[in-house]
Amino acid sequence: MRVIYNPKMNKEEVRTYKVKCDCGAELEVGQEDIKIGTYGMGYVMCPCCQNEYYDEEWADMLILDKYNLEYPTHYEDFSDDIDVENEKINAMVKYCIEKLEKDKEEFVSFRMCRNTAIFVFRFEDDNEYNVYVCKNYQETFIPIK
């Protein structure tokens, strides 16, 4: 017999979890089955559907910082998302530039939509805007210390 949960144990002692994957499979997961993935969150690979299953309880398994951050492991990949049409990209770039024109204190403006991230930087010394259109980008978050 194996104890799955005992209210007298602290969280560090709990070694197995029962989870239900989106495919309907019910899994008993041991601590050794949990991997660290996107944003430092814990996940298991479902043996039935091969999808990554993320559980809220594993959300903060690894607090990312500049020393433990690994590409591409800890990044969310937007390359499979819906492609953004050129007209929409042009409108997003225009929006970013207009925002920088209005707010002289800011030096960067950005927009993100589906698989596309747009960054516009103002460089006063060069009297120009640098525009970056990033399709199929990856992102992650790191707390500021």
Phi and psi in degrees as GROMACS dihedral restraints (atoms count N, CA, C in turn):
[ dihedral_restraints ]
;  ai    aj    ak    al  type     phi  dphi    fc
    3     4     5     6     1  -127.1    20    10
    4     5     6     7     1   129.5    20    10
    6     7     8     9     1   -80.7    20    10
    7     8     9    10     1   121.5    20    10
    9    10    11    12     1   -89.2    20    10
   10    11    12    13     1   -39.3    20    10
   12    13    14    15     1  -147.7    20    10
   13    14    15    16     1   136.8    20    10
   15    16    17    18     1  -135.9    20    10
   16    17    18    19     1   120.2    20    10
   18    19    20    21     1   -62.2    20    10
   19    20    21    22     1   -16.4    20    10
   21    22    23    24     1   -82.3    20    10
   22    23    24    25     1   -13.5    20    10
   24    25    26    27     1   -85.8    20    10
   25    26    27    28     1   146.9    20    10
   27    28    29    30     1   -83.7    20    10
   28    29    30    31     1   168.1    20    10
   30    31    32    33     1   -58.1    20    10
   31    32    33    34     1   -34.9    20    10
   33    34    35    36     1   -65.3    20    10
   34    35    36    37     1   -25.6    20    10
   36    37    38    39     1   -83.1    20    10
   37    38    39    40     1   -20.9    20    10
   39    40    41    42     1   -69.7    20    10
   40    41    42    43     1   121.0    20    10
   42    43    44    45     1  -110.5    20    10
   43    44    45    46     1   -12.5    20    10
   45    46    47    48     1  -132.2    20    10
   46    47    48    49     1   153.1    20    10
   48    49    50    51     1  -133.3    20    10
   49    50    51    52     1   145.8    20    10
   51    52    53    54     1  -104.2    20    10
   52    53    54    55     1   125.0    20    10
   54    55    56    57     1  -131.9    20    10
   55    56    57    58     1   156.5    20    10
   57    58    59    60     1  -120.1    20    10
   58    59    60    61     1   116.2    20    10
   60    61    62    63     1   -71.9    20    10
   61    62    63    64     1   159.4    20    10
   63    64    65    66     1   -59.5    20    10
   64    65    66    67     1   -24.1    20    10
   66    67    68    69     1   -79.3    20    10
   67    68    69    70     1    -6.2    20    10
   69    70    71    72     1   101.8    20    10
   70    71    72    73     1   -12.4    20    10
   72    73    74    75     1   -69.1    20    10
   73    74    75    76     1   137.6    20    10
   75    76    77    78     1  -102.4    20    10
   76    77    78    79     1   128.2    20    10
   78    79    80    81     1  -123.7    20    10
   79    80    81    82     1   144.1    20    10
   81    82    83    84     1  -104.2    20    10
   82    83    84    85     1   119.3    20    10
   84    85    86    87     1  -114.8    20    10
   85    86    87    88     1   129.4    20    10
   87    88    89    90     1   -93.0    20    10
   88    89    90    91     1   159.9    20    10
   90    91    92    93     1   -54.4    20    10
   91    92    93    94     1   -35.0    20    10
   93    94    95    96     1   -71.2    20    10
   94    95    96    97     1   -15.5    20    10
   96    97    98    99     1   -84.0    20    10
   97    98    99   100     1   -17.9    20    10
   99   100   101   102     1   -82.3    20    10
  100   101   102   103     1   128.1    20    10
  102   103   104   105     1  -109.0    20    10
  103   104   105   106     1   161.0    20    10
  105   106   107   108     1   -99.3    20    10
  106   107   108   109     1   129.2    20    10
  108   109   110   111     1  -132.6    20    10
  109   110   111   112     1  -136.1    20    10
  111   112   113   114     1   -49.3    20    10
  112   113   114   115     1   132.0    20    10
  114   115   116   117     1    58.9    20    10
  115   116   117   118     1    14.2    20    10
  117   118   119   120     1    82.1    20    10
  118   119   120   121     1    10.8    20    10
  120   121   122   123     1   -82.3    20    10
  121   122   123   124     1   149.4    20    10
  123   124   125   126     1   -80.8    20    10
  124   125   126   127     1   147.2    20    10
  126   127   128   129     1  -152.1    20    10
  127   128   129   130     1   163.1    20    10
  129   130   131   132     1  -125.5    20    10
  130   131   132   133     1   150.6    20    10
  132   133   134   135     1   -89.9    20    10
  133   134   135   136     1   120.2    20    10
  135   136   137   138     1   -69.7    20    10
  136   137   138   139     1   125.3    20    10
  138   139   140   141     1   -71.9    20    10
  139   140   141   142     1   -14.0    20    10
  141   142   143   144     1   -88.1    20    10
  142   143   144   145     1   -42.4    20    10
  144   145   146   147     1  -115.2    20    10
  145   146   147   148     1    -6.8    20    10
  147   148   149   150     1    66.0    20    10
  148   149   150   151     1    18.0    20    10
  150   151   152   153     1   -92.8    20    10
  151   152   153   154     1   154.3    20    10
  153   154   155   156     1   -79.0    20    10
  154   155   156   157     1   129.3    20    10
  156   157   158   159     1  -108.5    20    10
  157   158   159   160     1   118.4    20    10
  159   160   161   162     1  -104.0    20    10
  160   161   162   163     1   135.9    20    10
  162   163   164   165     1  -117.2    20    10
  163   164   165   166     1   142.2    20    10
  165   166   167   168     1   -56.0    20    10
  166   167   168   169     1   -35.2    20    10
  168   169   170   171     1   -64.5    20    10
  169   170   171   172     1   -22.5    20    10
  171   172   173   174     1  -100.5    20    10
  172   173   174   175     1    11.0    20    10
  174   175   176   177     1   -59.8    20    10
  175   176   177   178     1   -35.5    20    10
  177   178   179   180     1  -112.9    20    10
  178   179   180   181     1    38.6    20    10
  180   181   182   183     1   -64.4    20    10
  181   182   183   184     1   -34.8    20    10
  183   184   185   186     1  -136.1    20    10
  184   185   186   187     1   115.9    20    10
  186   187   188   189     1   -81.0    20    10
  187   188   189   190     1   114.4    20    10
  189   190   191   192     1   -72.4    20    10
  190   191   192   193     1   145.0    20    10
  192   193   194   195     1  -148.4    20    10
  193   194   195   196     1   179.6    20    10
  195   196   197   198     1   -65.2    20    10
  196   197   198   199     1   -17.4    20    10
  198   199   200   201     1   -89.3    20    10
  199   200   201   202     1   -31.4    20    10
  201   202   203   204     1  -108.4    20    10
  202   203   204   205     1    -0.6    20    10
  204   205   206   207     1   -66.1    20    10
  205   206   207   208     1   129.5    20    10
  207   208   209   210     1  -126.7    20    10
  208   209   210   211     1   129.0    20    10
  210   211   212   213     1   -97.7    20    10
  211   212   213   214     1   134.9    20    10
  213   214   215   216     1   -94.4    20    10
  214   215   216   217     1     3.9    20    10
  216   217   218   219     1   -52.7    20    10
  217   218   219   220     1   -46.1    20    10
  219   220   221   222     1   -94.7    20    10
  220   221   222   223     1    11.6    20    10
  222   223   224   225     1  -108.3    20    10
  223   224   225   226     1   143.6    20    10
  225   226   227   228     1   -86.3    20    10
  226   227   228   229     1   135.3    20    10
  228   229   230   231     1  -104.8    20    10
  229   230   231   232     1   121.8    20    10
  231   232   233   234     1  -100.7    20    10
  232   233   234   235     1    13.9    20    10
  234   235   236   237     1   -68.4    20    10
  235   236   237   238     1   -22.6    20    10
  237   238   239   240     1   -91.6    20    10
  238   239   240   241     1     1.3    20    10
  240   241   242   243     1   -76.1    20    10
  241   242   243   244     1   171.6    20    10
  243   244   245   246     1   -66.8    20    10
  244   245   246   247     1   136.8    20    10
  246   247   248   249     1   -72.0    20    10
  247   248   249   250     1   142.0    20    10
  249   250   251   252     1   -94.3    20    10
  250   251   252   253     1   133.1    20    10
  252   253   254   255     1   -71.0    20    10
  253   254   255   256     1   153.4    20    10
  255   256   257   258     1   -58.3    20    10
  256   257   258   259     1   -37.6    20    10
  258   259   260   261     1   -61.5    20    10
  259   260   261   262     1   -40.4    20    10
  261   262   263   264     1   -67.5    20    10
  262   263   264   265     1   -40.5    20    10
  264   265   266   267     1   -61.9    20    10
  265   266   267   268     1   -45.8    20    10
  267   268   269   270     1   -59.4    20    10
  268   269   270   271     1   -40.1    20    10
  270   271   272   273     1   -66.6    20    10
  271   272   273   274     1   -38.5    20    10
  273   274   275   276     1   -66.5    20    10
  274   275   276   277     1   -41.5    20    10
  276   277   278   279     1   -62.1    20    10
  277   278   279   280     1   -45.6    20    10
  279   280   281   282     1   -59.9    20    10
  280   281   282   283     1   -43.4    20    10
  282   283   284   285     1   -58.8    20    10
  283   284   285   286     1   -45.9    20    10
  285   286   287   288     1   -62.9    20    10
  286   287   288   289     1   -43.8    20    10
  288   289   290   291     1   -64.5    20    10
  289   290   291   292     1   -44.4    20    10
  291   292   293   294     1   -62.6    20    10
  292   293   294   295     1   -35.7    20    10
  294   295   296   297     1   -64.0    20    10
  295   296   297   298     1   -41.9    20    10
  297   298   299   300     1   -69.5    20    10
  298   299   300   301     1   -32.3    20    10
  300   301   302   303     1   -65.7    20    10
  301   302   303   304     1   -35.2    20    10
  303   304   305   306     1   -79.0    20    10
  304   305   306   307     1   -38.5    20    10
  306   307   308   309     1  -108.2    20    10
  307   308   309   310     1    96.2    20    10
  309   310   311   312     1   -71.7    20    10
  310   311   312   313     1   -13.0    20    10
  312   313   314   315     1   -80.6    20    10
  313   314   315   316     1   -26.1    20    10
  315   316   317   318     1   -81.9    20    10
  316   317   318   319     1   149.8    20    10
  318   319   320   321     1  -120.4    20    10
  319   320   321   322     1    -6.3    20    10
  321   322   323   324     1  -142.4    20    10
  322   323   324   325     1   145.2    20    10
  324   325   326   327     1  -139.0    20    10
  325   326   327   328     1   143.5    20    10
  327   328   329   330     1  -146.0    20    10
  328   329   330   331     1   157.5    20    10
  330   331   332   333     1  -139.4    20    10
  331   332   333   334     1   148.2    20    10
  333   334   335   336     1  -134.4    20    10
  334   335   336   337     1   137.6    20    10
  336   337   338   339     1  -151.9    20    10
  337   338   339   340     1   120.4    20    10
  339   340   341   342     1    52.5    20    10
  340   341   342   343     1  -113.1    20    10
  342   343   344   345     1   -96.5    20    10
  343   344   345   346     1    13.7    20    10
  345   346   347   348     1  -127.8    20    10
  346   347   348   349     1   131.9    20    10
  348   349   350   351     1  -120.3    20    10
  349   350   351   352     1   136.9    20    10
  351   352   353   354     1  -124.6    20    10
  352   353   354   355     1   130.4    20    10
  354   355   356   357     1  -125.9    20    10
  355   356   357   358     1   133.0    20    10
  357   358   359   360     1  -124.1    20    10
  358   359   360   361     1   124.7    20    10
  360   361   362   363     1  -111.2    20    10
  361   362   363   364     1   137.8    20    10
  363   364   365   366     1  -100.2    20    10
  364   365   366   367     1   128.0    20    10
  366   367   368   369     1  -117.4    20    10
  367   368   369   370     1    98.0    20    10
  369   370   371   372     1   -60.7    20    10
  370   371   372   373     1   -42.0    20    10
  372   373   374   375     1   -62.2    20    10
  373   374   375   376     1   -33.8    20    10
  375   376   377   378     1   -94.6    20    10
  376   377   378   379     1    -5.9    20    10
  378   379   380   381     1    56.0    20    10
  379   380   381   382     1    49.4    20    10
  381   382   383   384     1  -153.0    20    10
  382   383   384   385     1   163.6    20    10
  384   385   386   387     1  -107.9    20    10
  385   386   387   388     1   134.1    20    10
  387   388   389   390     1  -100.6    20    10
  388   389   390   391     1   125.7    20    10
  390   391   392   393     1  -113.2    20    10
  391   392   393   394     1   128.0    20    10
  393   394   395   396     1  -118.8    20    10
  394   395   396   397     1   123.4    20    10
  396   397   398   399     1  -110.2    20    10
  397   398   399   400     1   116.3    20    10
  399   400   401   402     1  -114.9    20    10
  400   401   402   403     1   106.3    20    10
  402   403   404   405     1   -92.1    20    10
  403   404   405   406     1   148.9    20    10
  405   406   407   408     1    55.9    20    10
  406   407   408   409     1    47.0    20    10
  408   409   410   411     1   -83.5    20    10
  409   410   411   412     1   166.6    20    10
  411   412   413   414     1  -122.7    20    10
  412   413   414   415     1   149.4    20    10
  414   415   416   417     1  -144.4    20    10
  415   416   417   418     1   159.8    20    10
  417   418   419   420     1  -152.8    20    10
  418   419   420   421     1   174.9    20    10
  420   421   422   423     1  -129.1    20    10
  421   422   423   424     1   140.0    20    10
  423   424   425   426     1  -129.9    20    10
  424   425   426   427     1   128.9    20    10
  426   427   428   429     1   -63.9    20    10
  427   428   429   430     1   145.4    20    10
  429   430   431   432     1   -82.8    20    10
  430   431   432   433     1   129.6    20    10
